[in-house]
């Protein structure tokens, strides 16, 4: 029998803590949020580049949490942006397994 391996991963909730407040997001973000993530610049050279990433992060967090996006965006530091992007990217890329087709994303150490 032929088989189709669709790949992918099981969606999981992810805890995100910033400035002492915990938020929850899902690993498999809505398509529009994920599309924006893919289109972010890889090298953040200008303040405009940083602001676009901060806006995206605020929008992503707001999908699952009741926050003031503008205030949240303004409170983000470059270090927090880098930490989030690195961790989220690691979760996304670590959750893809070409051989097994589907698996849970790796859990992060606390």
C-alpha positions as CSV (number, residue, x, y, z in Angstrom):
1,X,0.0,0.0,0.0
2,X,1.2,3.5,-0.8
3,X,1.4,6.0,2.0
4,X,1.5,9.8,2.1
5,X,3.7,11.3,4.8
6,X,2.3,14.8,5.4
7,X,5.1,15.8,7.9
8,X,4.3,18.5,10.4
9,X,4.0,18.3,14.2
10,X,1.5,18.2,17.0
11,X,0.4,21.7,18.0
12,X,1.5,22.6,21.6
13,X,0.9,25.4,24.0
14,X,4.1,27.3,24.8
15,X,4.6,29.5,27.9
16,X,6.2,32.8,27.2
17,X,7.4,34.9,30.2
18,X,8.2,38.6,29.8
19,X,8.8,41.1,32.6
20,X,7.4,38.7,35.1
21,X,4.1,38.1,33.2
22,X,3.4,34.7,31.7
23,X,1.6,34.4,28.4
24,X,0.6,31.3,26.3
25,X,0.9,30.9,22.6
26,X,0.6,27.9,20.3
27,X,3.6,26.4,18.5
28,X,1.5,26.3,15.3
29,X,0.5,29.9,14.9
30,X,-2.3,31.1,12.7
31,X,-1.2,31.1,9.1
32,X,-1.1,34.9,8.9
33,X,1.2,35.2,11.9
34,X,3.4,32.4,10.6
35,X,3.6,34.0,7.2
36,X,4.7,37.3,8.8
37,X,7.4,35.3,10.8
38,X,8.8,33.8,7.7
39,X,9.0,37.3,6.1
40,X,10.8,39.0,8.9
41,X,14.3,40.1,8.1
42,X,17.0,37.8,9.2
43,X,19.4,40.5,10.1
44,X,18.0,43.4,12.2
45,X,20.1,46.3,11.0
46,X,17.9,49.3,11.5
47,X,15.5,50.4,14.2
48,X,12.7,50.0,11.7
49,X,13.7,46.3,11.3
50,X,13.5,45.9,15.1
51,X,10.2,47.6,15.3
52,X,8.7,45.3,12.7
53,X,9.8,42.3,14.7
54,X,8.4,43.8,17.9
55,X,5.1,44.5,16.2
56,X,5.0,40.9,15.0
57,X,5.7,39.6,18.5
58,X,3.0,41.8,20.0
59,X,0.5,40.6,17.4
60,X,1.5,37.0,17.9
61,X,1.1,37.2,21.7
62,X,-2.2,39.1,21.3
63,X,-3.7,36.3,19.3
64,X,-3.8,34.2,22.4
65,X,-3.7,36.8,25.2
66,X,-5.6,39.9,26.0
67,X,-2.9,42.5,25.9
68,X,-2.4,46.1,24.7
69,X,-0.3,45.5,21.7
70,X,1.2,49.0,21.5
71,X,2.3,49.0,25.2
72,X,3.6,45.4,24.9
73,X,5.6,46.3,21.8
74,X,7.1,49.4,23.4
75,X,8.1,47.4,26.4
76,X,10.1,44.8,24.4
77,X,13.9,45.1,24.6
78,X,16.3,43.9,21.9
79,X,17.5,41.1,24.2
80,X,13.9,39.9,24.8
81,X,13.3,39.9,21.0
82,X,16.5,37.9,20.4
83,X,15.6,35.4,23.1
84,X,12.1,34.9,21.8
85,X,13.2,34.6,18.2
86,X,15.9,32.1,19.0
87,X,13.7,30.0,21.2
88,X,10.7,30.0,18.8
89,X,12.9,29.3,15.8
90,X,14.4,26.4,17.7
91,X,11.0,25.0,18.6
92,X,9.7,25.3,15.1
93,X,12.8,23.7,13.4
94,X,13.2,21.1,16.1
95,X,9.6,20.0,15.8
96,X,10.1,19.1,12.1
97,X,11.2,15.5,11.6
98,X,11.4,14.3,8.0
99,X,11.7,10.6,8.9
100,X,8.8,10.2,11.4
101,X,6.4,12.7,9.8
102,X,5.0,13.9,13.0
103,X,6.2,14.3,16.6
104,X,5.9,16.5,19.6
105,X,8.1,19.5,19.7
106,X,11.1,19.3,22.1
107,X,10.5,20.7,25.5
108,X,12.6,23.7,26.6
109,X,14.7,23.6,29.7
110,X,13.5,26.1,32.4
